[in-house]
């Protein structure tokens, strides 16, 4: 075997390099122009600054919805959703066991209780078939997450929610532009939340977007984002702020520069999503001929955006008899040695986090109100299995949307090289003595 064919972790040459990766977000003249225009404006804060109002208008138009409220994070947008729907301390909200912590934190921030539901072992989204087992007389809502940019089973979730009188909040933080049965995600539930974090498909550095067709939900969300106030209906040089708080609110206002960056990125969102899908197709085709590693599955009735491309490790096919997480970690090390951006992204199911278990000393005042439960790992076998046996190709700083196709072919070559030398890699990783 020549040196270039030998796995890098065994002393060979890497297949590619970190320098060969495109970095995210992609910043060009369009972004600089809109940011400089925002800096040249009269104000750098406030809900009436043109970049913020224009972003709200542009995102609502892109989705085909009536209302959008720009806030300072996706987490704030989720909190606006729970508050706007009147979630209270006596309530329960069903959330997936595998997602980012903000999904459940938005529930606890209202003093309500997140009730975790296991995931579908193939799509990694909340398993719609299991939600009904979590419904109680206290359940007020369910939050499906379009994880990795793959739409959840919204028709099944909506049917269950309708039957039990539940609200549906879409957590679309990773799914800007994804489509479910002809409808863009974020337009299907009572309201939805998007993130504009720099790692997301629509990056603004930081920021979030609350979306709804309901004017009452929009009004409540906007009040929550600005100290409980009703801002003036229009911008005017002589407008007077009433400083009248209609309820408890927060300073969730978005920064004008984040809004300007997001507006620029929105102009190329579909282009970036198309590139991510094309790159995912290269990986999926390449993985088809490699034993022991399985590409993500996409149902035919939805269009994902591949914010993350998660592959499953099959230990039996690689003749691994130990813990699957140890094989996963070995493959991550070997792939990273080849120059592949192979990462984990999340290591623990949400219900295992101390923040969502029965508290000793509460870290948040509303944690006293939430009836947090003891943790039973046997309740969430698919979430545990997914986290122990999967690897994400592409990272938050170098996602598929930013990569040239030739790099994806290099990824396939690197994966084939590593899988083909798995016995030597296992021998090197085996404990000595």
Long-range contacts (C-beta under 8 A, 24 or more apart in sequence): 5-417, 6-421, 7-334, 7-337, 7-338, 7-417, 7-418, 7-421, 7-424, 7-425, 8-334, 8-337, 8-338, 8-339, 9-333, 9-334, 9-337, 9-338, 9-418, 9-425, 9-428, 10-421, 10-424, 10-425, 10-428, 14-337, 14-338, 14-339, 14-414, 15-338, 15-339, 15-340, 15-410, 15-411, 15-413, 15-414, 15-417, 16-338, 16-339, 16-340, 16-407, 16-410, 16-411, 16-414, 17-339, 18-339, 18-341, 18-398, 20-339, 20-407, 20-410, 21-341, 21-398, 21-402, 21-403, 21-407, 22-398, 22-402, 22-403, 22-404, 22-407, 23-397, 23-398, 23-402, 24-198, 24-199, 24-203, 24-396, 24-397, 24-398, 24-399, 24-401, 24-402, 25-198, 25-203, 25-261, 25-265, 25-402, 26-268, 26-272, 26-402, 30-264, 30-267, 30-268, 31-260, 31-261, 31-264, 31-265, 33-264, 34-260, 34-261, 34-263, 34-264, 35-257, 35-260, 35-261, 35-264, 37-260, 38-256, 38-257, 38-259, 38-260, 39-257, 41-256, 43-256, 44-255, 44-256, 44-257, 45-253, 45-255, 45-256, 46-253, 47-222, 47-225, 47-226, 47-231, 47-253, 48-231, 48-232, 48-234, 48-235, 48-239, 49-235, 49-256, 49-259, 51-256, 51-257, 51-259, 51-260, 51-263, 52-254, 52-256, 52-259, 53-235, 54-259, 54-263, 55-209, 55-254, 55-259, 55-262, 55-263, 55-266, 56-209, 58-263, 58-266, 59-194, 59-209, 59-211, 59-266, 60-211, 62-184, 62-266, 62-269, 63-184, 63-186, 63-187, 63-211, 64-184, 64-187, 65-186, 65-187, 65-211, 65-212, 65-213, 66-212, 66-213, 66-215, 66-218, 67-211, 67-212, 67-213, 67-214, 67-215, 67-217, 67-218, 68-209, 68-210, 68-211, 69-209, 69-210, 69-211, 69-218, 69-221, 69-222, 69-225, 70-207, 70-208, 70-209, 70-254, 70-259, 71-207, 71-208, 71-209, 71-210, 71-221, 71-225, 71-252, 71-253, 71-254, 72-206, 72-207, 72-208, 72-251, 72-252, 72-253, 72-254, 72-255, 72-258, 73-195, 73-196, 73-197, 73-206, 73-207, 73-208, 73-252, 74-102, 74-173, 74-193, 74-194, 74-195, 74-196, 74-197, 74-200, 74-208, 75-102, 75-105, 75-106, 75-195, 75-208, 76-208, 76-225, 76-250, 76-252, 77-193, 77-194, 77-195, 77-208, 77-209, 77-210, 78-102, 78-103, 78-105, 78-106, 78-143, 78-169, 78-171, 78-173, 78-193, 78-208, 79-106, 79-109, 79-110, 79-224, 79-250, 79-252, 80-193, 80-210, 80-220, 80-221, 80-224, 80-225, 80-252, 81-106, 81-169, 81-191, 81-192, 81-193, 81-210, 81-221, 82-106, 82-107, 82-109, 82-110, 82-112, 82-141, 82-169, 83-110, 83-220, 83-221, 83-224, 84-191, 84-210, 84-212, 84-216, 84-217, 84-218, 84-220, 84-221, 84-224, 85-140, 85-141, 85-167, 85-169, 85-190, 85-191, 85-217, 86-140, 87-112, 87-140, 87-141, 88-112, 88-140, 89-366, 89-369, 89-370, 90-138, 91-138, 91-139, 91-140, 91-141, 92-136, 92-138, 92-139, 92-140, 93-139, 93-140, 93-141, 93-142, 93-143, 93-169, 94-126, 94-131, 94-134, 94-135, 94-139, 94-141, 94-142, 94-143, 95-126, 95-142, 95-143, 95-145, 95-350, 96-125, 96-126, 96-143, 96-144, 96-145, 96-147, 96-350, 96-383, 97-349, 97-350, 97-351, 97-379, 97-380, 97-383, 98-124, 98-147, 98-346, 98-349, 98-350, 98-383, 98-386, 98-387, 99-145, 99-147, 99-171, 99-350, 100-145, 100-173, 100-346, 101-350, 101-353, 101-355, 102-173, 103-143, 103-145, 103-171, 103-350, 104-350, 104-356, 105-355, 106-143, 106-193, 107-143, 107-370, 108-355, 108-356, 108-364, 108-366, 108-367, 108-370, 109-364, 109-366, 110-366, 111-366, 111-369, 111-370, 112-140, 112-369, 112-370, 113-138, 113-370, 113-371, 113-372, 113-373, 114-350, 114-356, 114-370, 115-139, 116-349, 116-350, 116-351, 116-356, 116-379, 116-380, 118-379, 118-380, 118-381, 118-382, 118-383, 119-380, 119-382, 119-383, 119-386, 120-153, 120-382, 121-382, 121-385, 121-386, 122-297, 123-147, 123-150, 123-152, 123-153, 123-297, 123-299, 124-148, 124-150, 124-310, 124-386, 125-150, 125-151, 125-152, 125-153, 126-152, 126-153, 126-157, 127-382, 128-152, 128-153, 128-156, 128-157, 128-160, 129-156, 131-157, 131-160, 132-160, 132-164, 135-160, 135-164, 135-166, 139-164, 139-166, 140-166, 140-167, 141-166, 141-167, 141-168, 141-169, 141-190, 142-166, 142-167, 142-168, 142-169, 143-168, 143-169, 143-170, 143-171, 144-168, 144-170, 144-171, 144-189, 145-171, 145-173, 145-174, 146-170, 146-171, 146-172, 146-174, 146-175, 146-178, 146-185, 147-174, 147-308, 148-174, 148-296, 148-304, 148-306, 148-307, 148-308, 148-309, 148-310, 149-174, 149-175, 149-176, 149-178, 149-201, 149-276, 149-304, 149-305, 149-306, 149-307, 149-308, 150-175, 150-178, 150-296, 150-298, 150-302, 150-304, 151-175, 151-178, 151-179, 151-180, 151-185, 151-302, 151-303, 151-304, 152-180, 154-180, 154-181, 154-185, 154-188, 154-189, 155-181, 158-188, 158-189, 169-193, 173-197, 173-200, 173-208, 174-200, 174-201, 174-305, 174-307, 174-308, 175-201, 175-304, 175-305, 175-307, 176-200, 176-201, 176-202, 176-269, 176-273, 176-305, 177-201, 177-202, 177-269, 177-270, 177-273, 177-305, 178-273, 178-302, 178-303, 178-304, 178-305, 179-302, 179-303, 180-301, 180-302, 181-301, 181-302, 186-211, 187-211, 187-213, 190-214, 190-217, 191-217, 191-221, 196-258, 196-262, 199-396, 199-397, 199-399, 200-307, 201-269, 201-272, 201-273, 201-276, 201-305, 201-307, 201-401, 202-262, 202-265, 202-266, 202-269, 203-261, 203-262, 203-265, 204-254, 204-258, 204-259, 204-261, 204-262, 204-265, 205-257, 205-258, 205-261, 206-255, 206-258, 207-254, 207-255, 207-258, 207-259, 207-262, 208-254, 223-247, 223-249, 224-249, 224-250, 224-252, 225-249, 225-250, 225-251, 225-252, 225-253, 226-251, 226-252, 226-253, 227-251, 272-401, 272-402, 273-305, 273-306, 273-401, 275-400, 275-401, 275-402, 275-403, 276-305, 276-306, 276-307, 276-399, 276-400, 276-401, 277-303, 277-304, 277-305, 277-306, 278-405, 279-306, 279-400, 279-401, 279-403, 279-405, 279-408, 280-304, 280-306, 280-309, 280-400, 282-405, 282-408, 282-409, 282-412, 283-309, 283-393, 283-400, 283-408, 283-411, 283-412, 286-408, 286-409, 286-411, 286-412, 286-415, 286-416, 287-311, 287-412, 287-415, 289-416, 290-412, 290-415, 290-416, 290-419, 291-317, 291-318, 291-419, 292-317, 292-318, 292-419, 292-422, 293-415, 293-419, 305-401, 306-399, 306-400, 306-401, 307-399, 308-345, 308-392, 308-394, 308-399, 309-392, 309-393, 309-394, 309-400, 310-390, 310-391, 310-392, 310-393, 311-390, 311-391, 311-392, 311-393, 312-386, 312-389, 312-390, 313-389, 313-390, 313-391, 315-389, 318-419, 318-422, 319-422, 319-423, 320-426, 323-388, 324-388, 324-389, 325-388, 325-389, 326-429, 328-388, 328-389, 328-390, 328-391, 330-425, 330-426, 330-429, 331-391, 331-418, 332-391, 334-418, 334-425, 335-391, 335-393, 335-414, 335-415, 335-418, 338-414, 338-417, 338-418, 339-410, 339-414, 340-393, 340-411, 340-414, 340-415, 341-393, 341-394, 341-395, 341-397, 341-398, 342-391, 342-392, 342-393, 343-391, 343-392, 343-394, 343-395, 343-396, 344-387, 344-391, 344-392, 345-392, 345-396, 346-387, 347-387, 348-387, 349-377, 349-380, 349-383, 349-384, 349-387, 351-375, 351-379, 351-380, 352-377
